[in-house]
């Protein structure tokens, strides 16, 4: 293998590893945010059925999770947090 091809391949591998690390961090952040939503609901005494719990834990959009977290802090019901998803 020529030095030029080897250098290209090594750079490609570095980019892939960096992308995988970034994806892993984003997944970790989403999971942490989902757990924060569930914690806020638990502390407020709001029951979360399994289907809603699974939906919250499956969410990966940070803006949605932040919106749910904000609502969970002040909501009186799960419907106020998730709307039609509850």
C-alpha positions as CSV (number, residue, x, y, z in Angstrom):
1,X,0.0,0.0,0.0
2,X,1.4,3.4,-1.0
3,X,2.1,6.0,1.7
4,X,-0.6,8.3,0.1
5,X,-3.3,5.6,0.3
6,X,-2.2,4.7,3.8
7,X,-2.4,8.4,4.9
8,X,-5.9,8.7,3.4
9,X,-7.1,5.6,5.0
10,X,-5.7,6.6,8.4
11,X,-7.4,10.0,8.1
12,X,-10.7,8.3,7.1
13,X,-10.5,6.1,10.2
14,X,-9.8,9.1,12.5
15,X,-12.9,10.8,11.1
16,X,-15.0,7.8,11.6
17,X,-13.9,7.4,15.2
18,X,-14.5,11.0,15.9
19,X,-18.0,10.7,14.4
20,X,-18.7,7.6,16.5
21,X,-17.6,9.4,19.7
22,X,-19.8,12.4,18.9
23,X,-22.8,10.1,18.3
24,X,-22.1,8.3,21.6
25,X,-22.0,11.6,23.5
26,X,-25.2,12.8,21.9
27,X,-26.9,9.5,22.8
28,X,-25.7,9.8,26.4
29,X,-27.0,13.4,26.6
30,X,-30.4,12.4,25.3
31,X,-30.6,9.5,27.7
32,X,-29.6,11.8,30.6
33,X,-32.2,14.4,29.5
34,X,-34.9,11.7,29.3
35,X,-34.1,10.6,32.8
36,X,-34.3,14.2,34.0
37,X,-37.9,14.3,32.6
38,X,-38.8,11.1,34.3
39,X,-37.2,12.3,37.6
40,X,-39.2,15.6,37.5
41,X,-42.4,13.6,36.9
42,X,-41.6,11.2,39.8
43,X,-40.8,14.1,42.2
44,X,-44.0,15.8,41.3
45,X,-45.9,12.6,42.0
46,X,-47.1,12.1,38.4
47,X,-47.5,8.5,37.3
48,X,-45.9,7.5,34.1
49,X,-47.3,4.4,32.3
50,X,-44.8,2.1,30.7
51,X,-45.7,3.2,27.2
52,X,-45.1,6.9,28.0
53,X,-41.8,5.9,29.8
54,X,-40.6,4.1,26.8
55,X,-41.5,7.0,24.5
56,X,-39.6,9.5,26.8
57,X,-36.6,7.2,26.9
58,X,-36.7,6.7,23.1
59,X,-36.7,10.4,22.3
60,X,-33.4,11.7,20.9
61,X,-34.3,15.3,19.9
62,X,-32.7,17.6,22.5
63,X,-35.2,20.4,22.0
64,X,-38.1,18.0,22.6
65,X,-36.5,16.6,25.7
66,X,-35.8,20.1,27.0
67,X,-39.4,21.2,26.4
68,X,-40.7,18.1,28.2
69,X,-38.4,18.7,31.1
70,X,-39.5,22.3,31.4
71,X,-43.1,21.2,31.4
72,X,-42.5,18.4,33.8
73,X,-41.2,20.8,36.4
74,X,-44.5,22.7,36.6
75,X,-47.1,20.3,35.1
76,X,-50.0,18.8,37.1
77,X,-50.4,15.9,34.7
78,X,-48.5,13.8,32.2
79,X,-50.8,15.1,29.4
80,X,-49.5,18.6,30.2
81,X,-46.0,17.4,29.5
82,X,-46.4,15.1,26.6
83,X,-49.7,16.3,25.1
84,X,-51.3,13.8,22.9
85,X,-48.4,11.2,23.5
86,X,-49.5,10.4,27.0
